[in-house]
Structure formats: structure tokens, C-alpha cells
Amino acid sequence: MSARNVVLVHGGFVDGAGWQAVYDLLVADGYRVSVVQNPTLSLEGDAAATRLILDQQDGPTVLVGHSYGGAVISEAGTHERVAALVYIAAFAPDKGESVNTLIADPPPGAPVPPILPPQDGFLFLDKEKFHESFAGDLPEARARFLADSQVPWGVGALAGAVSEPAWRINRSWYLVATDDKMIPPPAQRQMSERAGATVTEVAGSHAIYESQPGAVADLIKQAAEAV
């Protein structure tokens, strides 16, 4: 029996609207797709928002997270409806780890995301560097819109530690974005290997869910059919 329900969880600095192309492809293939809108104030709050959507599912569900959304699905993915996890260029923390701990010691020579100093407890990316760092393979106008419509990312969300990582109890899939300048591809490979995920690598930026929606949808369908 394959899963027909998919729940998509966005990462930091953006909202769920970026999933539109992936959503359209999955819906066209008969999947029931829901998109979580994370408040991005705390990991606990984002996991609660995700569980709220999972509660609405009527059967086995593929839970998908991009970037920081990987921490969210690692925390919320122990929900009884979740049958598989899919990480899209995402963090996959272990027990007690947070995004903060995973980015604390970047490998030598790795690109450093242009995150500005916190403002009243929230983080933003430098708008002038957003295109190159986050969305290098998107049209300039789209990248500019994403930069100008950034969702403030609460520092508390980065510090939220995962309690019981869902990838330890559910099968997982991972898409490595090989041109990612936000989460270094070697770090993505390390996290996916540790999680025992089925891995695919696709040339694309951190915004690969927008630039390569077909590849992202294909991996989600692969996970759904394997359940």
C-alpha cells in the first residue's frame, strides 16, 4: 500500500508558498497535499503546527522538510500518521542537536550564509546576497521577491533541540542539492548517511524545491510508493 498523503514543511526565511510547483506536480498525480505554514518562532511551535496538519490526514503520510524544515520533521515525524520522511537539502538533527549545533563548526572553505546579526530575536538574510546564496538558479526577479518577502526567523527556532529524531523510527529519503551555498553539500551527505536515508543528488541551489520541482516531486513519489 502506497501513501497518498503528502505534507510539505518549509524552512527558514521563506514560507510555504515556495512549494507551489511541487504541490502542483503531486496533485496532478493524485496525491493529497497539505502545506504547513511554520510560525518559525520555536522548533516546538513549528513541530506543533506540523502535527496539527498531520492530525488532519486520513492515512499514511509522507512528511517532507526543506532546510530548517528538516529539523521540524525530525521532531514532528514521530506522529502516528507518518510513514516516510523526505529531506530536501535539509538539516537532519539527532537527539539533542539543533540547527545551531549543526552549523557551529563549518568545514574549511565552506560558503558562509549571509545571515545578518539578530534584530529583536529574529534573523534575516542580507537582501543583496540572497540571490547568490539562497537561490542562485532562480530568475533574478524571483530571488528579489523572496529576499523582499523574507519571513523573520526566530533565533529560538535555531536553538530548538530535537527530542526523539523521527528518522530513527521511520524510513527516510534525502535530496542533496549539489550547488547549495546555505548548507554545504558535504554536510548534507553526512547527515543523510547518518540517517540511513535513500539519497539522490541533484544539481541545484538551496532553493531546489523551486528550481527543480520535478526532481523533488519524483523523490517524494519514490518514498510514497515504497511505504
C-alpha positions in Angstrom: 0.0 0.0 0.0 1.5 3.3 -1.0 0.9 6.6 0.8 -1.3 9.1 -0.9 -1.0 11.9 1.6 2.0 14.4 1.5 2.7 17.2 4.0 5.3 19.8 3.0 7.2 21.8 5.6 9.2 24.9 4.6 12.5 26.2 6.1 13.7 29.5 7.4 13.4 32.9 5.7 10.6 31.7 3.4 7.0 30.5 3.6 5.0 27.5 2.3 4.1 29.3 -1.0 7.5 28.2 -2.4 6.2 24.6 -2.6 3.6 25.6 -5.3 5.3 23.8 -8.2 6.0 20.7 -6.2 2.4 20.8 -4.9 1.0 21.1 -8.5 3.0 18.1 -9.7 2.0 15.9 -6.8 -1.7 16.9 -7.0 -1.7 16.2 -10.8 -0.5 12.6 -9.9 -3.4 12.1 -7.5 -1.7 12.9 -4.2 -3.5 14.8 -1.4 -1.0 17.5 -0.4 -1.0 19.9 2.5 1.4 22.7 3.2 2.4 23.7 6.7 3.0 27.4 7.5 5.6 27.4 10.2 5.5 30.4 12.6 9.3 29.9 12.8 9.4 31.2 16.4 10.5 28.0 18.0 11.1 24.4 17.0 8.5 23.3 19.5 5.9 25.6 17.9 6.7 24.6 14.4 6.5 20.9 15.3 3.1 21.6 16.9 2.0 23.4 13.7 3.1 20.3 11.7 1.3 17.9 14.0 -1.8 19.9 13.6 -1.7 19.2 9.8 -0.7 15.6 10.4 -3.8 15.1 12.6 -5.9 16.0 9.6 -4.5 13.3 7.4 -6.7 10.2 6.7 -3.9 7.6 6.3 -0.2 7.0 5.8 1.6 10.3 5.0 4.9 11.3 3.6 6.4 14.2 5.6 8.7 16.4 3.7 11.0 19.2 5.0 13.3 21.7 3.3 16.3 23.2 5.1 15.3 24.1 8.7 12.1 22.1 7.9 14.2 19.0 8.2 14.6 19.8 12.0 10.8 20.3 12.2 10.0 16.9 10.5 12.7 15.2 12.6 10.8 16.4 15.7 7.2 16.1 14.5 7.7 13.0 12.3 7.1 10.5 15.2 3.4 11.2 14.6 1.4 8.0 14.0 0.3 9.1 10.5 3.9 9.5 9.2 5.0 6.6 7.0 8.1 8.2 5.5 10.3 11.2 5.7 11.8 13.2 2.9 14.6 15.7 3.5 15.2 18.3 0.7 18.6 20.0 1.2 17.7 19.8 4.9 19.0 19.6 8.4 18.5 16.1 10.0 19.4 16.6 13.6 20.0 13.7 16.0 18.7 13.6 19.6 19.8 16.8 21.4 21.0 18.5 18.3 19.7 21.8 16.9 20.3 23.8 13.7 22.7 25.9 15.8 24.8 22.9 16.8 24.9 21.6 13.2 26.2 24.8 11.8 28.5 25.7 14.7 31.6 24.2 13.0 31.5 24.7 9.2 34.1 22.8 7.1 37.1 24.9 5.9 36.3 26.8 2.8 32.5 26.3 3.0 30.3 29.2 2.0 29.0 31.2 5.0 25.3 32.1 4.7 24.9 35.9 4.7 22.8 35.9 7.9 22.6 39.4 9.4 23.0 40.0 13.2 19.8 39.2 15.1 17.2 42.0 15.3 15.0 41.7 18.4 15.5 38.0 18.4 15.0 37.4 14.6 17.3 36.7 11.7 17.2 37.8 8.1 19.5 37.2 5.1 21.3 40.1 3.5 19.0 41.0 0.7 21.9 41.9 -1.6 23.4 38.5 -1.2 20.1 36.5 -1.1 20.1 35.5 -4.8 23.7 34.2 -4.8 23.5 32.3 -1.5 19.9 31.0 -1.4 18.5 30.9 -4.9 21.4 31.1 -7.4 19.5 29.1 -10.1 16.2 31.1 -9.9 15.5 34.1 -12.1 16.7 37.4 -10.6 13.2 38.8 -10.2 12.0 35.7 -8.3 15.1 35.8 -6.0 14.5 39.5 -5.4 10.9 38.8 -4.4 11.9 36.1 -2.0 14.5 38.4 -0.5 12.0 41.2 -0.1 9.3 38.9 1.4 11.5 37.1 4.0 9.9 35.6 7.0 11.7 36.6 10.2 13.4 33.5 11.5 13.4 33.4 15.3 16.7 32.6 17.0 14.7 30.3 19.3 13.9 28.1 16.3 17.6 27.6 15.5 18.3 26.7 19.1 15.5 24.2 19.4 16.9 20.7 20.1 15.3 17.6 18.7 14.0 15.2 21.4 13.5 11.9 19.5 14.5 12.1 15.9 11.9 10.6 13.6 14.4 9.3 11.2 15.4 6.7 13.8 11.9 5.1 13.6 10.8 5.9 10.0 12.4 5.3 6.6 13.9 8.4 5.1 14.9 9.8 1.7 17.2 12.7 1.1 17.9 15.0 -1.8 21.3 16.6 -1.8 21.5 19.9 -3.7 25.0 19.9 -5.1 25.2 23.6 -5.7 23.9 24.6 -2.2 25.6 27.6 -0.6 23.5 27.6 2.5 24.0 24.0 3.8 27.3 22.7 2.3 26.7 19.5 0.2 29.3 17.5 2.3 27.2 18.3 5.4 24.1 17.2 3.6 25.8 13.9 2.7 27.0 13.3 6.2 23.5 13.9 7.7 21.8 11.7 5.1 24.3 8.9 5.6 23.9 9.1 9.4 20.1 8.9 9.0 20.4 5.8 6.7 18.5 7.7 4.0 18.0 6.7 0.4 19.9 9.5 -1.3 19.7 11.3 -4.6 21.9 14.1 -5.7 20.6 16.9 -8.0 22.4 20.0 -9.3 20.7 23.0 -7.8 20.8 25.8 -5.3 19.3 25.8 -1.8 16.0 26.7 -3.4 16.0 23.5 -5.3 12.4 22.8 -4.4 11.6 25.8 -6.7 14.3 25.4 -9.3 14.0 21.6 -9.7 10.4 20.8 -8.6 10.3 17.7 -10.9 13.2 16.1 -9.1 11.8 16.9 -5.7 8.4 15.6 -6.6 9.9 12.4 -8.0 11.8 11.7 -4.8 8.6 12.3 -2.8 6.7 9.8 -5.0 9.5 7.3 -4.7 9.1 7.5 -0.9 5.3 7.3 -1.1 5.4 4.2 -3.3 7.9 2.4 -1.1 5.7 2.7 2.0 
